[in-house]
Amino acid sequence: MFPCAPACSPHTVARIDPYRPLIAGIVVALLIWAFVLLSGEMVEGDTGDFDMAILRAAQSLRAGHPWLAGVMRDLTALGSTTVLVLFTLFTVGYLAVVGSRPTALLVAAAVITGSIAVRLLKTGFGRPRPSRTCWHPA
């Protein structure tokens, strides 16, 4: 039969499908617009108060729960280049072994282009890291 909700018919799905690319395009355009607005505010320095509030909230959480410092450190380490490269190599290798080479290439390309985009954005914005004296306890 048709793998849809009982109230859904093939005719309803046929009417929705032509709009999916349009809806996806609108969502992507809105996300790009939000990114441009937010990055403009960040470059102007208007997000500094918000940034400090987040840092202070994390510090108070850390002070209230000392065991959380190790958890935060470990979670941060998961975003390191070494971990990203290892996970990517394992994933791409597994996908290649099971015969899904196009997906393996897609994963490798996505990780490589994402890493390049992050480096370019970080270089382009050139925003310094917050001073440790701003949020570390005295």
N, C-alpha and C positions, 0 to 999 in steps of 0.2 A: 504494500500500500504506500501511502505517502508519509514520510517521517516528519510529521508536523503536529501541532496541537490539534485536537478534535475540531475546533472551530475554524481551522485554517484549511483552505482548499488550494489546489494547484493554481487556480485563477488568482487568488489573493497573492500568492508568492510571485506569480508572473508580473503582477502590478508593482510589487516592491522591488524586485531585482533591478529594473532599469534605474532606480533612484539610488542604489547603493553607491555607485561611483560618485554621484553628486554629493551625497551625504558625507562620504569619506573625504572628498575634496573640501567641503565646507569645514569639517572638523579639523583637517590639517591646516587650512587657512586661518582658522581661529586660534589654533595652538601657536602657529608662527607669529600671528599678531600679538598674542599674549607674551610670547618670548621677547619680541622686539620691545614692547612696552616695559616689561620687567627689566630687561637689560639696560634700557635707557635710564630707568630709575636707579639702577645699581651703579652705572657709570657716573651719574650725577651725585652719588653718595646718599641718596634718599632712603636707602634700605639699611643704613648703619644702625639705627635704633632697633629695628626688627632683628638684625643679625646679633646684636649684643643681648637682646632679650632671649633669644634662642641659646646663646652661649651660657648665659647666666642660669637659665632653666636647666640646662644639661649639667652645669656645675653643682647646682643645688641638689639635683637628683643623685649625682655622684657622691656628694657629701652625706646625703641621707642614707645612702646604701653603698657602703664601701666595696662590697663584693661586685658591684656593677662596673667598677673601673676596669676590671679584667675582662668582663664581657664586652664592654665598649671597645677595648683595645683589640680583642680577638675579632670582633665584627669589622673593625676598621681594616685589619690585616687581610680580610677576605677581598678587599678591593685593590690589593697591591698588584703590581704588574706581574710578579711571579705567579701568584694564584690565578690571575686571569689567563695567562699564557698556558699554564698547566691544564686548567679546566677546558680551555679551547682546544688544546692538542688532544686531550682525551676524548672530547666530544666529537671532534672532526675525525679522529682515528676510528672511533666506534662506528660512526655513520658510514665511513668508507668501507669498513670491514663487513657491515651488514648489507652493503650494496646500495646505500642511499647516497651516492656520490654527488648528485646535484644539491641535496640538502647540506652535505658536508661543505661544499663550495660556498653555498649561501651563508652558512654559519661563519665560516672563515672570513668571507668578504664583509659580513656585517660587523664582526669584531674588529677587523682591521680598519674599516672606514669609521667606525665609532671611536676607536682609539685616536685616529688621526684628527677627527672632528673635535674631540675633547682637548687635545693638545693645541690645536689651532685656536679654539675659543679661549682657553686659558691664556695663551700668549697674546691674543687680540685684546682681551679685557685687561690683562696685566694687573689684576687686583691682588694686593698684598694679603698675606695671611694675617689674621688678627694677632696682636701682641699677646704673649702668654700672661703678661701682667694685667691685661684687661679682664681676664676671667679666672685666673688661678687664685686660690686663696692666699692671703698675705701671710 
